[in-house]
Amino acid sequence: MKKPEIKPLLPLIIIMIIFISVSWTGRQVIKSGDAISDQPGIIAVFQDSSSPVENRIRDLMPKLTLEEKAGLVAGTGMRGFGAAPANGQSTLKVPGAAGTTMPVTRLGIPSIILADGPAGLRINPFRGTDSSITYYCTAFPVATLLASTWDTTLVKRTGKAMGNEVHEYGADILLAPAQNIHRNPLGGRNFEY
């Protein structure tokens, strides 16, 4: 059986490492290839935020099974599109989110909540049965409009505001910005790009 390549998984792995690294700073690092330690304060190379990303990926990849790698890439999916949450995972942490990645609990890799953009966060405005509390999100200008201002400071401020809202509503990654070459003369989905 051919060994899976790292390159197709690289963007997802880098994102995962960034999120994982926040909780492991300042701990002793064990050498590559060693098992994950249960001792407090001791971490593997892939968990060490001070290590170069390439080293962390090389350390993490052999520790993941093929099923775990597939779970990270496939995730749990979005309700209503035939990709029901698997293995007891749920997107209900943030209703309306696009889905979640599968956690790898034995390595301390959490499930990451993905939410649609690209003109701000798109989630359900209600959580549970309590309709007295709403979670409405800001409708930010689309990227085409922001680009037409030529104001890089405005674009940065808008991106920062989107990021803050994503964080405040409990999502981890906003699936944005989006890109489109607008080849349909009738407009198509131009409103969102």
Secondary structure as a PSIPRED ss2 file (coil, helix, strand):
# PSIPRED VFORMAT (PSIPRED V4.0)

   1 M C   1.000  0.000  0.000
   2 K C   1.000  0.000  0.000
   3 K C   1.000  0.000  0.000
   4 P C   1.000  0.000  0.000
   5 E C   1.000  0.000  0.000
   6 I C   1.000  0.000  0.000
   7 K H   0.000  1.000  0.000
   8 P H   0.000  1.000  0.000
   9 L H   0.000  1.000  0.000
  10 L H   0.000  1.000  0.000
  11 P H   0.000  1.000  0.000
  12 L H   0.000  1.000  0.000
  13 I H   0.000  1.000  0.000
  14 I H   0.000  1.000  0.000
  15 I H   0.000  1.000  0.000
  16 M H   0.000  1.000  0.000
  17 I H   0.000  1.000  0.000
  18 I H   0.000  1.000  0.000
  19 F H   0.000  1.000  0.000
  20 I H   0.000  1.000  0.000
  21 S H   0.000  1.000  0.000
  22 V H   0.000  1.000  0.000
  23 S H   0.000  1.000  0.000
  24 W H   0.000  1.000  0.000
  25 T C   1.000  0.000  0.000
  26 G C   1.000  0.000  0.000
  27 R C   1.000  0.000  0.000
  28 Q E   0.000  0.000  1.000
  29 V E   0.000  0.000  1.000
  30 I C   1.000  0.000  0.000
  31 K C   1.000  0.000  0.000
  32 S C   1.000  0.000  0.000
  33 G C   1.000  0.000  0.000
  34 D C   1.000  0.000  0.000
  35 A C   1.000  0.000  0.000
  36 I C   1.000  0.000  0.000
  37 S C   1.000  0.000  0.000
  38 D C   1.000  0.000  0.000
  39 Q C   1.000  0.000  0.000
  40 P C   1.000  0.000  0.000
  41 G C   1.000  0.000  0.000
  42 I E   0.000  0.000  1.000
  43 I E   0.000  0.000  1.000
  44 A C   1.000  0.000  0.000
  45 V H   0.000  1.000  0.000
  46 F H   0.000  1.000  0.000
  47 Q H   0.000  1.000  0.000
  48 D C   1.000  0.000  0.000
  49 S C   1.000  0.000  0.000
  50 S C   1.000  0.000  0.000
  51 S C   1.000  0.000  0.000
  52 P C   1.000  0.000  0.000
  53 V H   0.000  1.000  0.000
  54 E H   0.000  1.000  0.000
  55 N H   0.000  1.000  0.000
  56 R H   0.000  1.000  0.000
  57 I H   0.000  1.000  0.000
  58 R H   0.000  1.000  0.000
  59 D H   0.000  1.000  0.000
  60 L H   0.000  1.000  0.000
  61 M H   0.000  1.000  0.000
  62 P H   0.000  1.000  0.000
  63 K H   0.000  1.000  0.000
  64 L C   1.000  0.000  0.000
  65 T C   1.000  0.000  0.000
  66 L H   0.000  1.000  0.000
  67 E H   0.000  1.000  0.000
  68 E H   0.000  1.000  0.000
  69 K H   0.000  1.000  0.000
  70 A H   0.000  1.000  0.000
  71 G H   0.000  1.000  0.000
  72 L H   0.000  1.000  0.000
  73 V H   0.000  1.000  0.000
  74 A H   0.000  1.000  0.000
  75 G C   1.000  0.000  0.000
  76 T C   1.000  0.000  0.000
  77 G C   1.000  0.000  0.000
  78 M C   1.000  0.000  0.000
  79 R C   1.000  0.000  0.000
  80 G C   1.000  0.000  0.000
  81 F C   1.000  0.000  0.000
  82 G C   1.000  0.000  0.000
  83 A C   1.000  0.000  0.000
  84 A C   1.000  0.000  0.000
  85 P C   1.000  0.000  0.000
  86 A C   1.000  0.000  0.000
  87 N C   1.000  0.000  0.000
  88 G C   1.000  0.000  0.000
  89 Q C   1.000  0.000  0.000
  90 S C   1.000  0.000  0.000
  91 T C   1.000  0.000  0.000
  92 L C   1.000  0.000  0.000
  93 K C   1.000  0.000  0.000
  94 V C   1.000  0.000  0.000
  95 P C   1.000  0.000  0.000
  96 G C   1.000  0.000  0.000
  97 A C   1.000  0.000  0.000
  98 A C   1.000  0.000  0.000
  99 G E   0.000  0.000  1.000
 100 T E   0.000  0.000  1.000
 101 T C   1.000  0.000  0.000
 102 M C   1.000  0.000  0.000
 103 P C   1.000  0.000  0.000
 104 V E   0.000  0.000  1.000
 105 T H   0.000  1.000  0.000
 106 R H   0.000  1.000  0.000
 107 L H   0.000  1.000  0.000
 108 G C   1.000  0.000  0.000
 109 I E   0.000  0.000  1.000
 110 P C   1.000  0.000  0.000
 111 S C   1.000  0.000  0.000
 112 I C   1.000  0.000  0.000
 113 I E   0.000  0.000  1.000
 114 L E   0.000  0.000  1.000
 115 A E   0.000  0.000  1.000
 116 D E   0.000  0.000  1.000
 117 G C   1.000  0.000  0.000
 118 P C   1.000  0.000  0.000
 119 A C   1.000  0.000  0.000
 120 G C   1.000  0.000  0.000
 121 L C   1.000  0.000  0.000
 122 R E   0.000  0.000  1.000
 123 I C   1.000  0.000  0.000
 124 N C   1.000  0.000  0.000
 125 P C   1.000  0.000  0.000
 126 F C   1.000  0.000  0.000
 127 R E   0.000  0.000  1.000
 128 G C   1.000  0.000  0.000
 129 T C   1.000  0.000  0.000
 130 D E   0.000  0.000  1.000
 131 S C   1.000  0.000  0.000
 132 S C   1.000  0.000  0.000
 133 I C   1.000  0.000  0.000
 134 T C   1.000  0.000  0.000
 135 Y C   1.000  0.000  0.000
 136 Y C   1.000  0.000  0.000
 137 C C   1.000  0.000  0.000
 138 T C   1.000  0.000  0.000
 139 A C   1.000  0.000  0.000
 140 F C   1.000  0.000  0.000
 141 P C   1.000  0.000  0.000
 142 V C   1.000  0.000  0.000
 143 A H   0.000  1.000  0.000
 144 T H   0.000  1.000  0.000
 145 L H   0.000  1.000  0.000
 146 L H   0.000  1.000  0.000
 147 A H   0.000  1.000  0.000
 148 S H   0.000  1.000  0.000
 149 T C   1.000  0.000  0.000
 150 W C   1.000  0.000  0.000
 151 D C   1.000  0.000  0.000
 152 T H   0.000  1.000  0.000
 153 T H   0.000  1.000  0.000
 154 L H   0.000  1.000  0.000
 155 V H   0.000  1.000  0.000
 156 K H   0.000  1.000  0.000
 157 R H   0.000  1.000  0.000
 158 T H   0.000  1.000  0.000
 159 G H   0.000  1.000  0.000
 160 K H   0.000  1.000  0.000
 161 A H   0.000  1.000  0.000
 162 M H   0.000  1.000  0.000
 163 G H   0.000  1.000  0.000
 164 N H   0.000  1.000  0.000
 165 E H   0.000  1.000  0.000
 166 V H   0.000  1.000  0.000
 167 H H   0.000  1.000  0.000
 168 E H   0.000  1.000  0.000
 169 Y C   1.000  0.000  0.000
 170 G C   1.000  0.000  0.000
 171 A C   1.000  0.000  0.000
 172 D C   1.000  0.000  0.000
 173 I E   0.000  0.000  1.000
 174 L E   0.000  0.000  1.000
 175 L E   0.000  0.000  1.000
 176 A C   1.000  0.000  0.000
 177 P C   1.000  0.000  0.000
 178 A C   1.000  0.000  0.000
 179 Q C   1.000  0.000  0.000
 180 N C   1.000  0.000  0.000
 181 I C   1.000  0.000  0.000
 182 H C   1.000  0.000  0.000
 183 R C   1.000  0.000  0.000
 184 N C   1.000  0.000  0.000
 185 P C   1.000  0.000  0.000
 186 L C   1.000  0.000  0.000
 187 G C   1.000  0.000  0.000
 188 G C   1.000  0.000  0.000
 189 R C   1.000  0.000  0.000
 190 N H   0.000  1.000  0.000
 191 F H   0.000  1.000  0.000
 192 E H   0.000  1.000  0.000
 193 Y C   1.000  0.000  0.000
